[in-house]
Amino acid sequence: MIGAMNDNATGTLETRSRGSRRSADLIFQGISTGSGIFVVLAIVLIGVFLLIQSVPSLAANNANFLFSAQFSTTDAGNLRFGIRDLLLVTVLSSAFALVIAMPIALGIALFLTQYAPTTLRRPFAYLIDVLAAVPSIVYGLWGLAVLGPALVPVAEWLNATFGWFPLFANGNVSIGGGGTIFTAGIVLAVMILPIITSITREVFRQTPADHIEGALALGATKWEMIRATVLPYGRSGYIGASMLGLGRALGETVAVLIILRTSTDPTTFSLFDGGYTFASKIASAAAEFNQPLPTGAYIAAGLVLFVLTFVVNAIARSIVGGKVNR
C-alpha cells in the first residue's frame, strides 16, 4: 500500500517535471521564433521605407540613375543624380581593401592556430581584436594625417612604373597628400582585418585533431599538414569571413569621408581617384535633408547600398551554411 503511494507520488513529480520542461521549451521556442521574425520584418520594412521614399525622386530625376556621374540635388526642380561614380568608388575601395586584408588575415590565423607558442597566442589575438574597437573617426584622422602622406612615395612609384595599367593610372585628384582610393583602401583593410582574422582563427581551430595527427603520422611536414587538413576544412569559413569583412567595408562612412578628396571629374577606374562612396556621400549631405525630393535622391543611393550590402552578406551566409551542411 505504502509502496503504491510512493510510486504514485514519484510519477506525479516526474509528470510535473516533464510539464515544466515542456513549458520552458515552448517559451524559449516562442522567443526564438519571435526574434527571428522581428529581424526579418525589420529588414523588409527598412527596404520598403527606402523604396517608398526614393520613388518620387527617381521619377523626377533628369539623369540616368544607373549610369550618370552627376549628383546634383541643389535645385529641387531639376534633380540630376546618378550612382555610377558612387558605385565605382565604393566597390573599388572595398575590393582593394579585401585584396590586402585576406592574405594578411589568413597568415595571422594560421600563425595563431598552428605556429605561435601557447603563451603568445592569447595576447597576440587580443591585440588583433582590439583593432575592431578603434573608432572610425580615429582611423580616418590617422589615414589623413599620417598614413596618406607616408604613402605618397609608394603611390608615385606605382603610378610611374605601372601607369599603363588603369588601376595605377593618373586619377581625378592629385596623388600628393594621399586623399585617394589607394589610401582609403589600406585604411579599410586595417578596419576589416579583425573581422576576417577572428572568424578564420576560430574555424581553423575547429579542424579535427585526428586529421592533423593522421597527416603528421603519415610523414607530412607542418606545411603539408596545413595544406591537406586545415586549409580545406576552413576554406568556406575563411571565404565567408572575407565576405562579411567586405560588407563592413562597403558601409564604412566616417573614415572614408575624412580621407577621400572630392573631385568634379568622373571616376577613371584608378586607385588614385578621389570622390565619394555611397555612405560618405549620404553623410556629407545629411545637414541638407530638408526637402523631400533632394532627400529622396540620397535615400535612393542608400537603397542601392542596402541591396549591395544585403547581397554580400547573403552570399557569406550561404557559403558558411554550405560548409556547415556538409
matplotlib code that plots the C-alpha trace (Angstrom):
import matplotlib.pyplot as plt

x = [0.0, 2.7, 4.8, 2.0, 1.5, 5.2, 5.1, 2.1, 3.9, 7.0, 5.0, 3.3, 6.6, 8.0, 4.9, 5.2, 8.9, 8.2, 5.4, 7.7, 10.5, 8.0, 6.6, 10.2, 10.9, 7.7, 8.6, 12.1, 10.9, 8.4, 11.1, 13.5, 10.8, 9.6, 13.2, 13.8, 10.5, 11.3, 14.7, 13.3, 10.4, 12.8, 14.9, 11.8, 10.4, 13.7, 13.8, 10.1, 10.8, 13.8, 11.9, 8.8, 10.9, 13.1, 10.4, 9.3, 12.8, 13.6, 10.5, 11.7, 15.3, 16.5, 19.6, 20.2, 20.2, 22.4, 25.0, 25.2, 28.2, 26.3, 24.8, 23.2, 20.3, 20.6, 17.7, 14.7, 13.1, 15.9, 17.3, 20.2, 21.7, 23.3, 25.2, 27.8, 30.8, 29.4, 29.2, 32.7, 34.4, 32.6, 33.3, 36.9, 37.9, 36.2, 37.6, 41.1, 40.8, 39.7, 42.7, 45.0, 43.2, 42.5, 46.1, 47.2, 44.2, 45.0, 48.6, 47.7, 45.0, 47.5, 50.2, 47.9, 46.5, 49.5, 52.8, 52.5, 53.6, 50.7, 51.9, 51.9, 48.5, 46.2, 47.9, 48.5, 44.9, 43.7, 45.9, 44.3, 40.8, 41.4, 41.6, 37.9, 37.3, 39.1, 36.5, 36.1, 37.0, 40.3, 41.1, 40.1, 42.3, 45.2, 44.7, 44.5, 47.3, 49.8, 49.2, 48.2, 51.4, 53.6, 52.1, 52.7, 56.1, 54.7, 51.8, 54.0, 56.3, 53.3, 52.0, 55.3, 56.0, 52.6, 50.8, 50.0, 47.6, 44.2, 44.3, 47.5, 47.0, 46.5, 43.2, 40.9, 42.8, 46.5, 48.4, 50.2, 48.5, 47.2, 43.5, 42.8, 41.2, 44.6, 44.9, 41.2, 41.5, 44.5, 42.7, 39.6, 41.9, 43.1, 39.5, 38.2, 41.2, 39.9, 36.6, 38.3, 41.1, 38.8, 36.4, 39.1, 41.0, 38.0, 37.3, 40.9, 40.8, 37.9, 39.9, 39.6, 42.6, 42.7, 43.0, 46.0, 47.6, 46.9, 48.7, 51.7, 51.8, 52.0, 55.1, 53.7, 55.6, 53.9, 53.0, 51.9, 49.6, 48.1, 47.5, 45.9, 43.8, 43.5, 43.0, 40.4, 38.4, 38.4, 38.1, 34.4, 34.6, 37.6, 35.7, 32.5, 34.6, 36.0, 32.6, 31.5, 34.5, 33.6, 30.1, 31.7, 34.0, 31.1, 29.2, 32.1, 31.3, 33.4, 36.9, 36.3, 34.6, 37.7, 40.3, 38.9, 39.2, 36.3, 36.6, 34.2, 35.8, 34.3, 35.9, 38.6, 38.8, 42.1, 43.2, 44.4, 40.9, 39.0, 35.3, 32.6, 31.3, 27.6, 27.9, 30.2, 28.1, 25.0, 26.8, 28.3, 24.8, 23.0, 22.6, 20.7, 17.9, 15.1, 13.3, 11.6, 12.9, 16.6, 16.4, 14.9, 17.8, 20.2, 17.7, 17.7, 21.5, 21.1, 18.7, 21.4, 23.9, 21.4, 20.8, 24.5, 25.4, 22.5, 23.6, 27.2, 26.1, 23.6, 26.5, 28.6, 25.8, 25.2, 28.9, 29.2, 25.9, 27.1, 30.1, 28.0, 25.6, 28.5]
y = [0.0, 2.4, 1.4, 2.1, 5.6, 6.3, 5.2, 7.5, 10.4, 9.8, 9.5, 12.8, 14.6, 13.2, 14.4, 17.8, 18.0, 17.0, 19.6, 22.3, 21.4, 21.4, 24.8, 26.2, 24.7, 26.3, 29.7, 29.5, 28.4, 31.3, 33.8, 32.5, 32.4, 35.9, 37.2, 35.7, 37.1, 40.5, 40.7, 39.6, 42.0, 44.9, 44.3, 44.1, 47.3, 49.1, 48.1, 49.1, 52.5, 53.2, 52.2, 54.3, 57.4, 57.1, 56.6, 60.3, 61.5, 58.8, 59.8, 63.5, 62.6, 64.2, 62.0, 58.3, 56.9, 53.9, 55.4, 59.1, 60.5, 63.6, 64.0, 67.5, 68.0, 71.7, 72.5, 70.5, 71.3, 70.0, 66.9, 65.2, 62.3, 59.0, 56.4, 55.4, 57.1, 56.3, 52.6, 52.5, 54.3, 52.1, 48.8, 49.7, 50.9, 47.9, 45.3, 46.8, 46.6, 42.9, 42.0, 43.4, 42.1, 38.5, 37.2, 39.0, 37.6, 34.1, 34.4, 35.7, 33.0, 30.2, 31.7, 31.8, 28.3, 26.4, 28.1, 30.6, 29.3, 29.0, 31.9, 34.2, 33.2, 34.9, 38.3, 38.4, 37.5, 40.1, 42.8, 42.0, 42.0, 45.5, 46.9, 46.4, 48.7, 51.7, 54.3, 55.0, 58.7, 57.8, 55.6, 58.5, 61.0, 58.6, 57.9, 61.6, 63.0, 60.0, 57.2, 59.2, 61.5, 58.4, 56.5, 59.3, 58.0, 54.5, 55.8, 57.9, 54.9, 52.7, 55.5, 55.9, 52.2, 50.8, 53.9, 52.0, 49.8, 51.5, 50.8, 52.8, 55.5, 59.1, 59.7, 62.6, 64.0, 64.7, 61.8, 64.3, 64.4, 60.8, 61.6, 58.7, 55.4, 53.9, 55.3, 54.7, 51.1, 50.4, 52.0, 49.9, 46.8, 47.6, 48.1, 44.8, 42.7, 41.8, 40.5, 38.2, 37.1, 36.3, 34.2, 32.4, 31.7, 30.0, 28.0, 26.7, 25.9, 23.5, 21.3, 17.7, 16.7, 13.2, 14.7, 16.7, 13.9, 11.4, 13.7, 14.1, 10.4, 9.7, 11.9, 15.2, 18.3, 21.1, 23.0, 19.8, 19.1, 22.6, 22.3, 18.8, 19.3, 22.9, 24.9, 22.5, 22.3, 26.1, 27.3, 28.1, 29.8, 31.9, 33.0, 33.7, 35.8, 37.7, 38.4, 39.7, 42.0, 43.2, 44.1, 46.1, 47.9, 48.7, 50.5, 52.4, 56.1, 58.5, 57.2, 57.3, 60.7, 62.1, 60.6, 60.8, 64.2, 65.3, 65.9, 67.3, 64.9, 61.5, 58.4, 56.8, 53.3, 54.2, 53.7, 57.3, 58.7, 60.6, 61.1, 59.6, 56.2, 55.7, 56.1, 59.1, 60.9, 60.5, 61.5, 64.6, 66.0, 64.9, 68.6, 69.4, 66.9, 69.5, 69.0, 65.7, 65.4, 66.1, 63.9, 61.1, 61.2, 60.3, 57.7, 56.1, 55.9, 54.4, 51.8, 50.7, 50.4, 48.5, 46.0, 45.7, 45.0, 42.6, 40.6, 40.4, 39.2, 36.7, 35.3, 35.0, 33.2, 30.8, 29.9, 29.4, 27.5, 25.2, 24.3, 23.5, 21.4, 19.3]
z = [0.0, 1.0, -2.0, -4.3, -2.8, -3.2, -6.8, -7.5, -5.8, -7.8, -11.1, -10.3, -9.7, -12.9, -14.8, -13.3, -14.1, -17.7, -17.9, -16.6, -19.1, -21.9, -20.9, -20.7, -24.2, -25.6, -24.1, -25.5, -28.9, -28.9, -28.0, -30.6, -33.4, -32.5, -32.6, -36.0, -37.4, -35.9, -37.6, -41.0, -40.6, -39.7, -42.8, -45.0, -43.5, -44.0, -47.7, -48.2, -46.5, -48.7, -51.8, -51.0, -50.1, -53.2, -55.9, -56.2, -56.6, -59.1, -61.1, -61.0, -61.9, -65.2, -65.4, -65.8, -62.3, -63.0, -65.5, -64.8, -63.0, -61.9, -58.4, -58.3, -55.9, -55.1, -57.4, -56.3, -59.7, -61.7, -60.0, -61.8, -59.9, -60.8, -58.9, -61.4, -59.6, -56.2, -57.1, -58.6, -55.7, -53.2, -54.9, -55.9, -52.4, -50.7, -53.2, -52.8, -49.0, -49.3, -51.5, -48.9, -45.8, -46.9, -47.2, -44.1, -42.1, -43.4, -42.3, -38.8, -38.3, -39.3, -37.1, -34.1, -34.5, -35.9, -35.2, -32.2, -28.8, -26.3, -24.2, -27.2, -28.8, -26.3, -26.1, -29.9, -30.7, -28.2, -29.9, -33.3, -31.8, -30.3, -33.8, -34.0, -31.0, -32.6, -33.6, -37.4, -36.9, -35.4, -38.4, -40.7, -38.9, -38.9, -42.7, -43.5, -41.3, -41.0, -43.5, -46.5, -46.7, -45.9, -48.8, -51.4, -52.4, -52.9, -54.9, -57.1, -57.8, -58.7, -60.9, -62.6, -63.0, -63.7, -65.0, -68.2, -66.2, -65.5, -61.7, -61.3, -64.0, -63.1, -61.3, -60.9, -58.0, -57.3, -55.7, -53.4, -50.0, -50.2, -50.3, -52.8, -53.0, -52.5, -49.0, -48.2, -49.3, -47.0, -44.0, -44.8, -44.9, -41.4, -40.2, -41.6, -40.6, -37.1, -38.5, -41.0, -38.7, -35.7, -37.7, -39.7, -36.5, -34.9, -38.0, -38.2, -34.5, -35.1, -37.5, -36.2, -34.2, -35.6, -39.1, -38.1, -36.2, -39.0, -41.6, -39.3, -38.6, -42.3, -42.5, -43.7, -42.8, -40.9, -44.1, -45.9, -42.9, -43.1, -46.9, -46.5, -43.4, -42.0, -45.2, -46.9, -43.6, -43.1, -46.7, -46.6, -43.2, -44.5, -47.6, -45.5, -43.1, -46.0, -47.4, -44.0, -44.0, -47.5, -46.2, -43.4, -45.9, -48.2, -45.4, -43.8, -43.6, -41.4, -42.2, -45.9, -45.8, -44.0, -46.2, -49.8, -51.5, -53.7, -57.4, -60.1, -62.7, -63.3, -61.8, -64.0, -62.6, -60.9, -57.3, -57.4, -57.8, -55.2, -54.8, -52.6, -51.6, -51.1, -47.3, -47.3, -49.9, -47.8, -44.7, -46.3, -47.2, -44.0, -42.9, -46.1, -45.7, -45.5, -48.8, -49.8, -53.4, -52.8, -49.7, -51.7, -54.1, -51.2, -50.0, -53.5, -53.2, -49.7, -51.2, -53.7, -50.8, -48.8, -51.6, -52.3, -48.6, -48.2, -51.3, -50.0, -46.6, -48.1, -50.1, -47.0, -45.1, -48.0, -48.1, -44.3, -44.4, -47.2, -45.1, -42.0, -44.0, -45.4]

ax = plt.figure().add_subplot(projection="3d")
ax.plot(x, y, z, "-o")
ax.set_aspect("equal")
plt.show()
